[in-house]
Amino acid sequence: MKAIVIKPKNDNEYKFISNLLRKLGVGSSSLSLEEIEDIGLSRLMKGIDKQKKASRAEIMKKLSS
């Protein structure tokens, strides 16, 4: 099943949407800003080419710059 993420503009809009979903009997949960960022990072990581490998020298060069 798919999910929908809705980011309200303000606290009043958040309360309105939360109440509406509750009245409709639709399950919902709140996410913190950190959790939203984690989801974004996860989506980026899934798109990375995992076949390419970096050498230790390349990694150390990037870390030192």
Biotite code that builds the C-alpha atoms (Angstrom):
import biotite.structure as struc

atoms = struc.array([
    struc.Atom([0.000, 0.000, 0.000], chain_id="A", res_id=1, res_name="MET", atom_name="CA", element="C"),
    struc.Atom([1.172, 3.523, -0.675], chain_id="A", res_id=2, res_name="LYS", atom_name="CA", element="C"),
    struc.Atom([1.234, 6.412, 1.774], chain_id="A", res_id=3, res_name="ALA", atom_name="CA", element="C"),
    struc.Atom([0.753, 10.151, 1.433], chain_id="A", res_id=4, res_name="ILE", atom_name="CA", element="C"),
    struc.Atom([2.927, 12.670, 3.237], chain_id="A", res_id=5, res_name="VAL", atom_name="CA", element="C"),
    struc.Atom([1.268, 16.036, 3.830], chain_id="A", res_id=6, res_name="ILE", atom_name="CA", element="C"),
    struc.Atom([3.177, 19.004, 5.211], chain_id="A", res_id=7, res_name="LYS", atom_name="CA", element="C"),
    struc.Atom([0.749, 21.637, 6.552], chain_id="A", res_id=8, res_name="PRO", atom_name="CA", element="C"),
    struc.Atom([1.618, 25.334, 6.314], chain_id="A", res_id=9, res_name="LYS", atom_name="CA", element="C"),
    struc.Atom([0.857, 26.112, 9.945], chain_id="A", res_id=10, res_name="ASN", atom_name="CA", element="C"),
    struc.Atom([-0.489, 24.696, 13.212], chain_id="A", res_id=11, res_name="ASP", atom_name="CA", element="C"),
    struc.Atom([-4.137, 25.465, 12.352], chain_id="A", res_id=12, res_name="ASN", atom_name="CA", element="C"),
    struc.Atom([-3.875, 23.591, 9.072], chain_id="A", res_id=13, res_name="GLU", atom_name="CA", element="C"),
    struc.Atom([-2.196, 20.665, 10.887], chain_id="A", res_id=14, res_name="TYR", atom_name="CA", element="C"),
    struc.Atom([-5.059, 20.468, 13.402], chain_id="A", res_id=15, res_name="LYS", atom_name="CA", element="C"),
    struc.Atom([-7.682, 20.705, 10.634], chain_id="A", res_id=16, res_name="PHE", atom_name="CA", element="C"),
    struc.Atom([-6.121, 17.899, 8.581], chain_id="A", res_id=17, res_name="ILE", atom_name="CA", element="C"),
    struc.Atom([-5.580, 15.708, 11.656], chain_id="A", res_id=18, res_name="SER", atom_name="CA", element="C"),
    struc.Atom([-9.213, 16.129, 12.728], chain_id="A", res_id=19, res_name="ASN", atom_name="CA", element="C"),
    struc.Atom([-10.477, 15.491, 9.200], chain_id="A", res_id=20, res_name="LEU", atom_name="CA", element="C"),
    struc.Atom([-8.493, 12.258, 8.891], chain_id="A", res_id=21, res_name="LEU", atom_name="CA", element="C"),
    struc.Atom([-9.695, 11.110, 12.307], chain_id="A", res_id=22, res_name="ARG", atom_name="CA", element="C"),
    struc.Atom([-13.350, 11.791, 11.362], chain_id="A", res_id=23, res_name="LYS", atom_name="CA", element="C"),
    struc.Atom([-12.894, 9.904, 8.091], chain_id="A", res_id=24, res_name="LEU", atom_name="CA", element="C"),
    struc.Atom([-11.400, 6.968, 9.969], chain_id="A", res_id=25, res_name="GLY", atom_name="CA", element="C"),
    struc.Atom([-8.126, 7.223, 8.106], chain_id="A", res_id=26, res_name="VAL", atom_name="CA", element="C"),
    struc.Atom([-5.055, 6.173, 10.056], chain_id="A", res_id=27, res_name="GLY", atom_name="CA", element="C"),
    struc.Atom([-2.365, 8.810, 10.359], chain_id="A", res_id=28, res_name="SER", atom_name="CA", element="C"),
    struc.Atom([0.794, 9.542, 12.283], chain_id="A", res_id=29, res_name="SER", atom_name="CA", element="C"),
    struc.Atom([2.964, 12.593, 12.774], chain_id="A", res_id=30, res_name="SER", atom_name="CA", element="C"),
    struc.Atom([6.612, 12.789, 11.769], chain_id="A", res_id=31, res_name="LEU", atom_name="CA", element="C"),
    struc.Atom([9.239, 15.091, 13.199], chain_id="A", res_id=32, res_name="SER", atom_name="CA", element="C"),
    struc.Atom([11.408, 17.196, 10.893], chain_id="A", res_id=33, res_name="LEU", atom_name="CA", element="C"),
    struc.Atom([14.297, 14.805, 11.585], chain_id="A", res_id=34, res_name="GLU", atom_name="CA", element="C"),
    struc.Atom([12.194, 11.815, 10.530], chain_id="A", res_id=35, res_name="GLU", atom_name="CA", element="C"),
    struc.Atom([11.196, 13.592, 7.307], chain_id="A", res_id=36, res_name="ILE", atom_name="CA", element="C"),
    struc.Atom([14.868, 14.283, 6.563], chain_id="A", res_id=37, res_name="GLU", atom_name="CA", element="C"),
    struc.Atom([15.680, 10.610, 7.242], chain_id="A", res_id=38, res_name="ASP", atom_name="CA", element="C"),
    struc.Atom([13.083, 9.558, 4.676], chain_id="A", res_id=39, res_name="ILE", atom_name="CA", element="C"),
    struc.Atom([14.614, 11.907, 2.113], chain_id="A", res_id=40, res_name="GLY", atom_name="CA", element="C"),
    struc.Atom([18.098, 10.584, 2.806], chain_id="A", res_id=41, res_name="LEU", atom_name="CA", element="C"),
    struc.Atom([16.837, 7.018, 2.500], chain_id="A", res_id=42, res_name="SER", atom_name="CA", element="C"),
    struc.Atom([15.311, 7.779, -0.897], chain_id="A", res_id=43, res_name="ARG", atom_name="CA", element="C"),
    struc.Atom([18.604, 9.275, -2.084], chain_id="A", res_id=44, res_name="LEU", atom_name="CA", element="C"),
    struc.Atom([20.566, 6.278, -0.845], chain_id="A", res_id=45, res_name="MET", atom_name="CA", element="C"),
    struc.Atom([18.301, 3.855, -2.724], chain_id="A", res_id=46, res_name="LYS", atom_name="CA", element="C"),
    struc.Atom([19.159, 5.613, -5.984], chain_id="A", res_id=47, res_name="GLY", atom_name="CA", element="C"),
    struc.Atom([22.927, 5.267, -5.582], chain_id="A", res_id=48, res_name="ILE", atom_name="CA", element="C"),
    struc.Atom([24.846, 2.984, -7.934], chain_id="A", res_id=49, res_name="ASP", atom_name="CA", element="C"),
    struc.Atom([26.079, 0.243, -5.610], chain_id="A", res_id=50, res_name="LYS", atom_name="CA", element="C"),
    struc.Atom([28.248, -1.401, -8.256], chain_id="A", res_id=51, res_name="GLN", atom_name="CA", element="C"),
    struc.Atom([30.934, 1.286, -8.254], chain_id="A", res_id=52, res_name="LYS", atom_name="CA", element="C"),
    struc.Atom([33.548, 1.013, -5.542], chain_id="A", res_id=53, res_name="LYS", atom_name="CA", element="C"),
    struc.Atom([35.914, 3.693, -4.309], chain_id="A", res_id=54, res_name="ALA", atom_name="CA", element="C"),
    struc.Atom([39.461, 2.980, -3.289], chain_id="A", res_id=55, res_name="SER", atom_name="CA", element="C"),
    struc.Atom([40.753, 3.840, 0.161], chain_id="A", res_id=56, res_name="ARG", atom_name="CA", element="C"),
    struc.Atom([42.949, 6.552, -1.413], chain_id="A", res_id=57, res_name="ALA", atom_name="CA", element="C"),
    struc.Atom([39.921, 8.221, -3.042], chain_id="A", res_id=58, res_name="GLU", atom_name="CA", element="C"),
    struc.Atom([37.989, 8.187, 0.231], chain_id="A", res_id=59, res_name="ILE", atom_name="CA", element="C"),
    struc.Atom([40.910, 9.624, 2.220], chain_id="A", res_id=60, res_name="MET", atom_name="CA", element="C"),
    struc.Atom([41.404, 12.335, -0.422], chain_id="A", res_id=61, res_name="LYS", atom_name="CA", element="C"),
    struc.Atom([37.741, 13.396, -0.132], chain_id="A", res_id=62, res_name="LYS", atom_name="CA", element="C"),
    struc.Atom([37.872, 13.380, 3.669], chain_id="A", res_id=63, res_name="LEU", atom_name="CA", element="C"),
    struc.Atom([41.004, 15.517, 3.789], chain_id="A", res_id=64, res_name="SER", atom_name="CA", element="C"),
    struc.Atom([39.624, 18.223, 1.490], chain_id="A", res_id=65, res_name="SER", atom_name="CA", element="C"),
])
